[in-house]
Amino acid sequence: MLSAKVKEWISQGKLDENLSYLYVCDYEKAADYRRRLLLAVENFEKLFGGDRDISIFSAPGRTEVGGNHTDHQRGRVLAASVNLDVIAVVAVSDSGRVQVKSEGYPMDNLNAAELDVKESERNKSVSLIRGVLSRFSQLGYPVGGFDAYTTSNVLAGSGLSSSAAFEVLIGTIVNDLFCGGKESALKIAQISQYAENVYFGKPCGLMDQAASSVGGFVTIDFMDAESPKVEQVHFDFAKCGYALCIIDTKGNHADLTPDYAAVPAEMRKVAAFFGKEVLSEVPEEMLYQNIPALREKAGDRAVLRAMHYYNDCLRVQKEVAALKNNDFDTFKQLIIESGYSSYMYLQNVFSPAHVQDQGMSLTLALCERFLSSVGGAYRVHGGGFAGTVQTFVPQEFLGEFVEKMEAVLGEGSCHILSIRPVGGTKIL
């Protein structure tokens, strides 16, 4: 559809029903997303011309719901897409070049026929685009050129994985333009992971990309590294009476690399005691049968972190069952248990090297105080140490909760989200 016609459609509200479903909002709020789409189309026209046949795509950020630091041991996780996303206005180009202008960043420009890894592009967004194109090409698809303008409201540094959303967005675009939409959401996630591993240079797992691409609640069993089991868990979060609130604890991430690195390293040290690479290869009972020797070989914290791994993998299975049974009360209790396990056994709530900086500990303490009596749930979110806290807050208490938390942490520290039922998709 020509861009002028697209703007007419959007202005007339012909996409409002789709937008309200996609962003889990009423029609009044959908007007905000309508304006966002119109601005994106106008910015595309300024860059690439106004007489183009365009499409609009979207890929969401994600939240980790269950399985804290279990993915790197090829364990189980539960994640979900959220109603923050990266959108792209796109048109096919006959030039053979791919041009992607992301709001606030320089234009990425590459030849769609030159798909080898370029060392100069490591850690740059252009490498992700090239990597996605390369993997589709390896699968036998005749990839080509396109122009795109993207804009994102996925919060940077929030643990919601804006990078995975961008990768999935590019994969969804390429799948539609050059593959006839033949590849599945899971395959797009795997292609995105390939781009980040091989081209961008980051050895990430599949959780972020799978949650963004598949959409809704998604559980993953990483036991088979080559073919992880991914399942969408059907639960209508919009009807449960709770809001998802991600709280920025305003912690400083500087000098925390050793703390993050120590978590998988210590778990692998326990696995190595049994001659294995990761804990998923070690039966849980073997851990408990060998604790004295493990304490001497790997240290007490490594043993505690291994305990957390096994318990949180089991909790993921229980969380999935609770959602399938529409038992949100049990789900919330499991969320709280996971948070306590992360605090006591995984020990990723504060850094032992920075004991005076415990913003996350304080945030969790306040969440416990404010939410326990009203049936809310709370846990450390993602990597931990200085990032974000995840809470599930009753809708009727949400305003008061945000006011109390932001009185301590500052205005704008609470981000109210919902679980988006759709992953990477073509809006128009």
KAFENZI-V489431 format. One record per pair of residues at least 4 apart in sequence whose ideal C-beta (glycine too) atoms are under 7 Angstrom apart, sorted by the first residue. I is the first residue (numbers start at 0). J is the second residue. Records with the same first field share a line. If there is no record, write none. Layout:
I = J + J
This chain:
0 = 4 + 5 + 52 + 53
1 = 50 + 52
2 = 6 + 40 + 43 + 44 + 49 + 51 + 53
3 = 7 + 49
4 = 8
5 = 9 + 40 + 53 + 427
6 = 10 + 37 + 40
7 = 11
8 = 13 + 14
9 = 14 + 33 + 36 + 37
10 = 37
12 = 33
14 = 18 + 33 + 426 + 427
15 = 19 + 26 + 29 + 33
16 = 20
17 = 21 + 426
18 = 22 + 29 + 32 + 33
19 = 24 + 25 + 26 + 29
21 = 57 + 419 + 421
22 = 32 + 82
23 = 82 + 237 + 417 + 419
24 = 28 + 29
29 = 33
30 = 34
31 = 35
32 = 36
33 = 37
34 = 38
35 = 39
36 = 40 + 55
37 = 41
38 = 42
39 = 43 + 86 + 88 + 148 + 150
40 = 44 + 53 + 88
41 = 45
42 = 46 + 148
43 = 47 + 53 + 88 + 148
44 = 48 + 49
46 = 100 + 148
47 = 51 + 90 + 146
51 = 90
52 = 90
53 = 88 + 89 + 90
54 = 89 + 175 + 425 + 427
55 = 86 + 88 + 426 + 427
56 = 86 + 87 + 89 + 168 + 171 + 172 + 425 + 426
57 = 84 + 86 + 424 + 426
58 = 84 + 85 + 164 + 167 + 168 + 171 + 211 + 423
59 = 80 + 81 + 82 + 83 + 84 + 164 + 211 + 214 + 419 + 422
60 = 81 + 83 + 84 + 153 + 159 + 160 + 161 + 164 + 211
61 = 78 + 79 + 80 + 81 + 159 + 160 + 163 + 207 + 210 + 211
62 = 78 + 79 + 81 + 159 + 243 + 245 + 389
63 = 76 + 78 + 380 + 381
64 = 77 + 78 + 79
65 = 76 + 77 + 314 + 315 + 318 + 337
66 = 70 + 74 + 75 + 76 + 77 + 311 + 312 + 315
67 = 311 + 337 + 341 + 345 + 379
68 = 262 + 345 + 347
69 = 74 + 75 + 76 + 308 + 311 + 312
70 = 74 + 76 + 204 + 206 + 221
71 = 204 + 263
72 = 266 + 277 + 278 + 279 + 308
73 = 221 + 222 + 224 + 277 + 279
74 = 221 + 279 + 308 + 312
75 = 218 + 219 + 220 + 312 + 315 + 316
76 = 206 + 218 + 219 + 315
77 = 216 + 218 + 315 + 318 + 319
78 = 206 + 210 + 217
79 = 210 + 215 + 216 + 217 + 418
80 = 210 + 211 + 214 + 215 + 418 + 419 + 422
81 = 159 + 416 + 418 + 419
82 = 416 + 417 + 419
83 = 152 + 153 + 154 + 159 + 416
84 = 152 + 153 + 164
85 = 149 + 151 + 153 + 164 + 165 + 168
86 = 149 + 150
87 = 147 + 148 + 149 + 168 + 172
88 = 147 + 148
89 = 145 + 147 + 172
90 = 145 + 146
91 = 145 + 176
92 = 96 + 144 + 145 + 146
93 = 144
94 = 144
95 = 110 + 111 + 112 + 143 + 144
96 = 108 + 109 + 110 + 111 + 144
97 = 109 + 111 + 128 + 132 + 144 + 145
98 = 106 + 108 + 146
99 = 107 + 128 + 147 + 149
100 = 106 + 148
101 = 124 + 149
102 = 149 + 150
104 = 124
107 = 124 + 125 + 128
109 = 113 + 125 + 128 + 129
111 = 132 + 142 + 143 + 144
114 = 129 + 132 + 133 + 136
116 = 197 + 198
120 = 125 + 126 + 129
121 = 126 + 199 + 200
122 = 199 + 200
124 = 128 + 165
125 = 129
126 = 130 + 198 + 199
127 = 131 + 165 + 166 + 169 + 194 + 195 + 198 + 199
128 = 132 + 169
129 = 133 + 198
130 = 134 + 193 + 194 + 197 + 198 + 199
131 = 135 + 166 + 169 + 170 + 173 + 190 + 191 + 194
132 = 136 + 142 + 173
133 = 137
134 = 138 + 190 + 193 + 194
135 = 140 + 142 + 173 + 177 + 178 + 190
136 = 140 + 142
140 = 177 + 178
141 = 177
142 = 173 + 177
143 = 177
145 = 172 + 176
147 = 172
149 = 168
151 = 161
153 = 159 + 161 + 164
154 = 159 + 414
155 = 161
157 = 245 + 247 + 387 + 414
158 = 380 + 381 + 386 + 387
160 = 164 + 207 + 211
161 = 165
162 = 166
163 = 167 + 191 + 207 + 208 + 211
164 = 168 + 211
165 = 169
166 = 170 + 191 + 194 + 195 + 208
167 = 171 + 187 + 188 + 191 + 208 + 211 + 212 + 423
168 = 172 + 423
169 = 173
170 = 174 + 187 + 190 + 191 + 423
171 = 175 + 187 + 423 + 424
172 = 176
173 = 177 + 178
174 = 178 + 180 + 182 + 187
175 = 180 + 425
178 = 182
182 = 186 + 187
184 = 188 + 212 + 213 + 422 + 423
185 = 189 + 209 + 212 + 213 + 229
186 = 190
187 = 191 + 212 + 423
188 = 192 + 205 + 208 + 209 + 212 + 213
189 = 193 + 205
190 = 194
191 = 195 + 208 + 212
192 = 196 + 203 + 205 + 208
193 = 197
194 = 198 + 199
195 = 199 + 201 + 203
196 = 201 + 202 + 203
203 = 207
204 = 221
205 = 209 + 219 + 227
206 = 210 + 219
207 = 211
208 = 212
209 = 213 + 217 + 219 + 229
210 = 217
211 = 422 + 423
212 = 422 + 423
213 = 217 + 229 + 231 + 422
214 = 419 + 420 + 421 + 422
215 = 231 + 418 + 420
216 = 231 + 232 + 234 + 322 + 418
217 = 229 + 231 + 232
218 = 230 + 232 + 315 + 319
219 = 227 + 228 + 229
220 = 227 + 228
221 = 227
222 = 279
223 = 227
232 = 319 + 322 + 323
234 = 322
236 = 417 + 418
237 = 417
239 = 327
240 = 393 + 394
241 = 391 + 392 + 393 + 394
242 = 392 + 394 + 397 + 415 + 417
243 = 391 + 416 + 417 + 418
244 = 390 + 392 + 413 + 414 + 415
245 = 380 + 387 + 389 + 414 + 416
246 = 362 + 387 + 388 + 390 + 404 + 408 + 412 + 413
247 = 387 + 412
248 = 358 + 359 + 362 + 385 + 386 + 387 + 388 + 408
249 = 358 + 408 + 409 + 412
250 = 356 + 358 + 359 + 385 + 386
251 = 356 + 385
252 = 385
255 = 259 + 350 + 384 + 385
256 = 260
257 = 261
258 = 350 + 384
259 = 382 + 384
260 = 264
261 = 265
262 = 266 + 304 + 347
263 = 267
264 = 268
265 = 269 + 297 + 300 + 301 + 304
266 = 270 + 278 + 304 + 305 + 308
267 = 271 + 276 + 277
268 = 297 + 301
269 = 278 + 286 + 293 + 297 + 301 + 302 + 305
270 = 275 + 276 + 277 + 278 + 280 + 281
272 = 293 + 296 + 297
273 = 281 + 285
275 = 280 + 281
276 = 280
278 = 305 + 308
281 = 285 + 286
283 = 309
284 = 288
285 = 289
286 = 305
289 = 293
290 = 294 + 302
292 = 296
293 = 297 + 302
294 = 298 + 299 + 302
297 = 301 + 302
299 = 303
300 = 304 + 346
301 = 305
302 = 306
303 = 307 + 344 + 346
304 = 308 + 344 + 345
305 = 309
306 = 310 + 344
307 = 311 + 340 + 341 + 344 + 345
308 = 312
309 = 313
310 = 314 + 340
311 = 315 + 337 + 340
313 = 317
314 = 318 + 333 + 336 + 337
315 = 319
316 = 320
317 = 321 + 333
318 = 322 + 330 + 333
319 = 323
320 = 324
321 = 326 + 329 + 330 + 333
322 = 330
326 = 330
327 = 331
328 = 332
329 = 333
330 = 334
331 = 335 + 374 + 376 + 391
332 = 336
333 = 337
334 = 338 + 376 + 378 + 391
335 = 339 + 376 + 377 + 378
336 = 340
337 = 341 + 378
338 = 342 + 363 + 377 + 378 + 379
339 = 343
340 = 344 + 345
341 = 345 + 347 + 348 + 378 + 379 + 383
342 = 348 + 379
347 = 379 + 382 + 383 + 384
348 = 359 + 360 + 363 + 379 + 383
349 = 354 + 357 + 359 + 360 + 384
350 = 384
357 = 361
358 = 362 + 385
359 = 363 + 379 + 385 + 388
360 = 364
361 = 365
362 = 366 + 388 + 408
363 = 367 + 377 + 388
364 = 368
365 = 369 + 404 + 407
366 = 370 + 377 + 388 + 390
367 = 371 + 377
369 = 400 + 403
370 = 375 + 377 + 390 + 392
373 = 393 + 396
374 = 393
375 = 390 + 391 + 392 + 393
376 = 390 + 391
377 = 388 + 389 + 390
378 = 389
379 = 383 + 388
380 = 386 + 387 + 388 + 389
381 = 386 + 387
382 = 386
392 = 396 + 397 + 400
396 = 400
397 = 401 + 415
398 = 402
399 = 403
400 = 404
401 = 405 + 413
402 = 406
404 = 408 + 412 + 413
405 = 409 + 410 + 412 + 413
408 = 412
